Amino acid sequence: MIQCPHMDDGFNKKLEDAVVWLTGEYSSIRSGQATPALLDSIKVEQYGAMMPINQVGSVGIEDARTLRVSPWDASGVAAIERAIIDADLGVSVSTDSSGLRVIFPELTSERREQLMKLAKSKLEEARVRVRTARDEAMKQIDAAQKSGDISEDERFTKKEEVQKLVDAGNKKLESLLASKEVELQA
């Protein structure tokens, strides 16, 4: 991401946070390929606490549409199975002697369309975060000019710099959507 030398690091951080957030959201939107990251958001009740699934067992890829969850404590299989089913990911779960098998169905064209709509709505959420950061930065610049810390020309220059950063951030967000679209169509 481009850095704005005159702005505080909060603005740059907010722009980068929007990109990081969208990347994380897109990792949870599954394509035809099963990846362990798809189960990262699932919390399992274990030892009286809610824990991420990757802290109660190992999650690995068995084949293109199947993940293998091997719990570290065999008594946790039922809790893990219940958590996966409750997460409503549209998957089937089967248990065997070595743990659980999470099977992802083939993506239908209708499901691909739903996932693209979801991806686009996540992009819009990220854009709102960027717009909010831009509005805050613009207010800071205006306040600095009103208090006499910067001149009218500096205010204009700083606002241009902020807009360039916003444009670069939005371009990055758009490229994330484009790569997710390619992944969903594969």
C-alpha positions in Angstrom: 0.0 0.0 0.0 1.2 3.5 -0.7 2.1 5.6 2.4 1.0 9.1 2.8 3.9 11.0 4.5 1.7 13.8 5.9 -1.1 11.7 7.4 -0.9 9.9 10.7 -0.4 6.2 10.5 -4.0 5.6 11.5 -5.3 6.4 8.0 -2.7 4.1 6.3 -3.5 1.4 8.9 -7.3 1.7 8.2 -6.7 1.2 4.5 -4.5 -1.8 5.0 -6.9 -3.2 7.6 -9.7 -3.1 5.0 -7.6 -5.1 2.5 -6.6 -7.6 5.3 -10.3 -7.9 6.4 -11.5 -8.6 2.8 -8.8 -11.1 2.3 -9.9 -12.9 5.4 -13.5 -12.8 4.4 -12.7 -14.2 0.9 -10.7 -17.0 2.4 -13.9 -18.2 4.1 -15.9 -18.1 0.9 -15.3 -21.5 -0.5 -14.7 -22.4 -4.1 -14.7 -26.0 -5.4 -11.5 -26.7 -3.5 -11.6 -27.7 0.1 -9.0 -25.8 2.3 -8.5 -25.9 6.0 -9.1 -22.2 6.2 -12.8 -22.9 5.5 -13.1 -24.3 9.1 -11.1 -21.5 10.8 -14.2 -19.6 11.9 -15.7 -22.6 13.7 -15.5 -22.7 17.5 -15.7 -25.9 19.4 -16.8 -26.3 23.0 -13.8 -28.1 24.7 -12.9 -28.2 28.3 -15.6 -25.6 29.2 -14.4 -23.0 26.7 -15.1 -22.2 23.1 -11.9 -22.8 21.1 -11.1 -22.5 17.4 -11.2 -25.9 15.6 -7.5 -25.7 14.8 -6.7 -25.7 18.6 -8.6 -28.9 19.3 -7.2 -31.0 16.4 -5.3 -30.9 13.2 -7.1 -30.0 10.0 -5.7 -31.4 6.7 -6.7 -31.9 3.1 -7.6 -35.4 2.2 -8.6 -34.7 -1.4 -10.0 -31.8 -3.5 -13.4 -31.9 -1.7 -12.6 -33.5 1.6 -10.9 -32.3 4.8 -9.7 -34.5 7.6 -10.1 -33.3 11.2 -8.0 -35.3 13.6 -8.8 -34.3 17.2 -6.0 -34.4 19.8 -8.5 -35.7 22.4 -10.7 -38.5 21.0 -13.5 -37.5 23.5 -13.9 -34.3 21.5 -15.1 -35.9 18.3 -18.8 -35.4 19.0 -18.3 -31.7 20.0 -16.3 -31.0 16.8 -18.9 -32.8 14.7 -21.7 -30.8 16.3 -19.8 -27.5 15.8 -19.2 -28.2 12.1 -22.9 -29.1 11.6 -24.1 -26.0 13.5 -21.8 -23.8 11.4 -24.1 -24.6 8.5 -21.4 -24.7 5.8 -23.4 -27.0 3.6 -21.1 -29.9 4.1 -21.5 -33.5 5.2 -19.6 -34.8 8.2 -18.7 -38.5 8.8 -16.8 -39.9 11.7 -14.4 -42.8 11.8 -11.8 -44.3 14.1 -9.2 -41.5 13.3 -11.4 -38.5 13.5 -13.8 -36.7 11.1 -14.1 -36.3 7.4 -15.7 -33.1 6.2 -17.0 -33.5 2.6 -17.8 -30.5 0.5 -20.4 -31.0 -2.3 -19.7 -29.9 -5.9 -20.5 -26.3 -6.5 -23.6 -25.8 -8.6 -24.0 -22.8 -10.9 -26.7 -21.4 -8.6 -24.3 -21.8 -5.6 -21.5 -20.1 -7.5 -23.9 -17.1 -8.2 -24.8 -16.9 -4.5 -21.1 -17.0 -3.5 -20.3 -14.2 -6.1 -23.1 -12.1 -4.6 -21.6 -12.7 -1.1 -18.2 -11.7 -2.4 -19.5 -8.5 -3.9 -21.3 -7.6 -0.7 -18.1 -8.1 1.2 -16.3 -5.9 -1.3 -18.9 -3.2 -0.6 -18.3 -3.5 3.2 -14.6 -3.0 2.6 -15.3 0.0 0.4 -17.4 1.5 3.2 -14.4 1.1 5.6 -12.2 2.9 3.1 -14.7 5.7 2.6 -15.0 6.1 6.4 -11.2 6.3 6.7 -11.1 8.9 3.9 -13.8 11.0 5.5 -12.0 11.0 8.8 -8.7 12.0 7.1 -10.4 14.8 5.2 -11.9 16.1 8.4 -8.5 16.1 10.0 -7.0 18.0 7.1 -9.8 20.6 7.2 -9.4 21.0 11.0 -5.6 21.4 10.6 -6.2 24.2 8.0 -8.8 25.9 10.1 -6.4 25.9 13.1 -3.6 27.4 11.0 -1.3 24.3 11.1 -1.4 24.1 7.3 -2.1 26.5 4.5 -4.9 26.3 1.9 -2.4 25.0 -0.7 -1.2 22.3 1.7 -4.8 21.3 2.5 -5.5 20.9 -1.2 -2.3 18.8 -1.7 -3.0 16.6 1.3 -6.5 15.9 0.1 -5.2 14.9 -3.3 -2.7 12.5 -1.6 -5.5 11.0 0.5 -7.6 10.5 -2.6 -4.7 8.8 -4.4 -4.3 6.4 -1.5 -8.1 5.7 -1.5 -8.0 5.0 -5.2 -5.0 2.6 -4.8 -6.8 0.9 -1.9 -10.0 0.5 -3.9 -8.0 -0.9 -6.8 -6.4 -3.5 -4.5 -9.9 -4.5 -3.2 -11.2 -4.8 -6.8 -8.2 -7.1 -7.7 -9.1 -9.3 -4.7 -12.7 -9.6 -6.0 -11.4 -10.4 -9.5 -9.2 -13.2 -8.2 -12.0 -14.6 -6.1 -14.3 -14.5 -9.1 -11.7 -16.5 -11.1 -11.4 -19.0 -8.3 -15.2 -19.5 -8.0 -15.6 -20.1 -11.8 -12.8 -22.7 -11.8 
